[in-house]
């Protein structure tokens, strides 16, 4: 790339966030790595090629001041934000809805929903004011948004909400040259999905192993979406393990 392009990746300390950060850096993007654990962000940065331009910022996406500090420091260091990969997310124990702890419900909403709202809000504020204005936001959704797993109500509900957020940003961002897309992922290798190796809960209450795919496939998709000119957009894309039992469960 002949001119600096700046990308913020939340949840950059592991899994999908780390894979996407590495792939974008390899394509010449300047990376801003955001996550709760500074040591994990340092491990991601250490995997970049020598001399790759980057910044690491410890961030709690559920905290407005923390998110604002992330974007302020990005602009101070690199002048602009061209891409936000709105990736940070968590899950809670799979239990029947009537047994769900309210503390767990609040925790997942704070990260998966409020956190994405706060990051998108901050990104849009910067993208509207920079010169040239505009940029791209890619939200990490989930196939759970249209085919839930058993006992996944909190996670599924937050991902349904992200679909609404993506559509709303797509509409609201038009006058400011802000494009927004969403990637819905099914069964990628990560710490969050490690249980699938031994047995994922099925719709009939049984457990069975499920196939998973390497996060590199997700990273390549994000790199492609990010490389599009702002007059082109991929609003929704699904990348999943081919033989996972998605179709037929929903």
C-alpha positions in Angstrom: 0.0 0.0 0.0 1.4 3.4 -1.0 -0.3 5.4 1.8 -1.0 4.6 5.4 -4.2 2.8 6.1 -5.1 2.4 9.8 -7.1 -0.5 11.2 -8.3 -1.0 14.8 -9.0 -4.6 15.8 -10.7 -5.3 19.1 -10.2 -8.6 20.8 -6.8 -8.6 19.1 -5.0 -10.6 21.8 -6.2 -14.1 20.7 -8.1 -16.2 18.2 -9.8 -14.4 15.3 -8.6 -11.0 16.4 -5.0 -12.1 16.4 -5.3 -13.9 13.0 -7.0 -10.9 11.4 -4.4 -8.5 12.9 -1.6 -10.6 11.5 -3.2 -10.8 8.0 -3.9 -7.1 7.8 -0.4 -6.2 9.0 1.1 -8.5 6.3 -0.9 -6.5 3.7 0.7 -3.2 4.9 -2.0 -1.9 7.2 -1.0 0.0 10.3 -2.6 -1.9 13.2 -4.0 -0.7 16.5 -4.5 -3.7 18.7 -7.1 -3.4 21.4 -7.9 -5.9 24.2 -8.1 -6.4 27.9 -4.7 -8.0 28.4 -1.6 -6.1 27.4 0.6 -9.2 27.4 -1.7 -10.9 24.9 -1.6 -7.8 22.7 2.2 -7.9 22.9 2.2 -11.5 21.7 0.1 -10.6 18.7 2.4 -7.7 17.9 5.4 -9.9 18.2 4.1 -12.1 15.3 4.2 -9.1 12.9 7.1 -8.7 10.4 10.0 -6.6 11.8 9.3 -2.9 11.5 5.5 -3.3 11.0 3.8 -0.1 12.2 1.4 -0.8 15.1 0.1 0.4 18.5 -1.2 -1.7 21.4 -3.9 -0.3 23.7 -5.4 -2.0 26.7 -9.1 -1.5 26.3 -12.3 -2.5 28.0 -14.9 -2.2 25.1 -17.8 -2.1 27.6 -16.4 1.1 29.1 -17.0 4.4 27.3 -13.9 6.2 28.6 -11.7 3.2 27.7 -13.1 3.1 24.1 -12.8 6.8 23.7 -9.2 6.6 24.9 -8.5 3.9 22.3 -9.7 6.1 19.4 -8.1 9.3 20.8 -4.7 7.6 21.0 -5.1 6.1 17.5 -5.8 9.5 16.0 -3.0 11.1 18.0 -0.6 8.5 16.7 -1.8 8.0 13.1 -4.2 10.8 12.3 -7.1 8.7 11.2 -9.1 5.4 11.3 -9.8 3.6 8.0 -11.1 0.3 9.4 -12.6 -1.0 12.6 -12.9 -4.8 12.9 -15.5 -4.8 15.7 -14.5 -8.3 17.0 -14.4 -8.4 20.8 -16.9 -10.9 22.3 -17.5 -13.4 25.0 -19.8 -16.3 25.8 -21.4 -17.5 29.0 -22.2 -21.0 30.3 -24.8 -22.9 28.3 -27.7 -23.2 30.7 -31.5 -23.1 30.4 -32.8 -19.5 30.2 -34.6 -19.8 33.5 -31.3 -20.8 35.2 -29.3 -18.0 33.7 -27.5 -15.8 36.2 -28.4 -12.1 35.7 -24.7 -11.3 36.2 -23.8 -13.5 33.2 -26.5 -11.9 31.2 -25.3 -8.4 32.0 -21.7 -9.4 31.3 -22.4 -10.7 27.8 -24.6 -7.8 26.8 -21.9 -5.3 28.1 -19.3 -6.9 25.8 -21.1 -8.3 22.8 -23.6 -5.6 22.4 -22.7 -2.4 24.3 -19.1 -2.9 23.4 -19.7 -3.1 19.7 -22.0 0.0 19.9 -19.4 2.0 21.7 -16.7 1.1 19.3 -18.8 1.7 16.2 -20.0 5.0 17.7 -16.4 6.2 18.3 -15.3 5.0 14.8 -18.1 6.9 13.1 -17.3 10.0 15.0 -13.6 9.8 13.8 -14.5 8.8 10.2 -16.9 11.6 9.8 -14.4 14.2 10.9 -11.2 13.1 9.2 -9.9 14.2 5.8 -10.7 12.5 3.6 -13.7 11.4 5.5 -15.1 7.9 5.5 -14.0 4.4 6.4 -15.2 0.8 6.9 -16.6 -1.0 9.9 -16.8 -4.8 9.9 -18.8 -6.3 12.8 -18.2 -9.9 13.9 -21.6 -11.6 14.0 -22.3 -15.3 14.2 -24.2 -18.0 12.5 -26.1 -18.2 15.8 -27.9 -15.0 14.8 -30.1 -17.2 12.5 -29.7 -20.7 13.8 -29.3 -20.8 17.6 -27.7 -23.6 19.6 -29.5 -25.1 22.6 -29.2 -22.9 25.7 -27.5 -20.1 23.8 -30.2 -17.4 24.3 -27.8 -14.7 25.6 -25.2 -15.1 22.9 -27.8 -15.5 20.1 -29.7 -12.5 21.2 -26.6 -10.3 21.2 -25.7 -11.5 17.7 -29.2 -10.8 16.4 -28.7 -7.3 17.7 -25.4 -6.9 15.9 -27.2 -7.7 12.6 -29.5 -4.8 13.3 -26.5 -2.6 14.2 -24.8 -3.5 10.9 -27.9 -2.7 8.8 -28.3 0.6 10.7 -24.7 1.7 10.2 -24.9 0.8 6.5 -27.8 3.2 6.2 -26.6 6.0 8.5 -23.0 5.9 7.2 -23.8 6.6 3.6 -23.6 10.5 3.7 -20.2 10.2 5.4 -18.7 7.5 3.0 -18.8 4.9 5.8 -19.3 1.3 4.7 -20.4 -1.4 7.1 -20.3 -5.2 6.8 -20.7 -8.2 8.9 -19.0 -11.6 9.0 -21.0 -14.5 10.4 -18.6 -17.2 11.5 -19.3 -20.9 12.1 -17.0 -23.2 14.1 -13.6 -21.5 13.9 -10.7 -22.8 15.9 -10.4 -20.7 19.1 -10.3 -21.1 22.8 -14.1 -20.3 22.9 -14.8 -23.3 20.6 -12.4 -25.8 22.1 -15.3 -27.8 23.5 -16.4 -28.8 20.0 -13.5 -31.3 19.7 -15.1 -33.5 22.4 -18.7 -32.7 22.1 -20.9 -29.8 21.2 -24.5 -29.6 22.5 -26.9 -30.6 19.8 -30.6 -29.5 19.3 -31.8 -32.8 20.7 -29.8 -32.5 23.9 -27.0 -34.9 22.9 -23.4 -34.0 22.4 -21.3 -34.7 19.4 -17.9 -33.5 18.1 -18.1 -30.9 15.3 -15.6 -29.8 12.7 -13.8 -26.5 13.0 -11.9 -24.3 10.5 -8.6 -22.4 10.9 -9.0 -18.7 11.7 -6.8 -18.0 8.7 -9.9 -18.4 6.5 -11.6 -15.7 8.5 -8.6 -13.4 8.2 -8.4 -13.8 4.4 -12.1 -12.8 4.2 -11.6 -9.7 6.3 -8.6 -8.7 4.3 -10.7 -8.9 1.1 -13.5 -6.9 2.6 -11.1 -4.3 3.9 -9.4 -3.9 0.5 -12.6 -3.0 -1.3 -12.9 0.7 -2.3 -15.5 2.4 -0.2 -18.0 2.6 -3.1 -18.2 -1.2 -2.8 -19.4 -3.2 0.2 -20.0 -6.8 1.3 -22.9 -6.2 3.8 -23.0 -9.9 5.0 -20.8 -12.9 4.5 -20.8 -16.3 6.2 -17.6 -18.4 6.6 -18.2 -21.8 8.3 -16.9 -25.3 8.5 -18.5 -27.0 5.5 -19.9 -30.1 7.4 -20.9 -28.4 10.6 -24.5 -29.2 11.5 -25.8 -25.6 10.9 -28.4 -26.3 8.2 -30.9 -28.6 9.8 -30.6 -27.2 13.3 -32.4 -23.9 12.5 
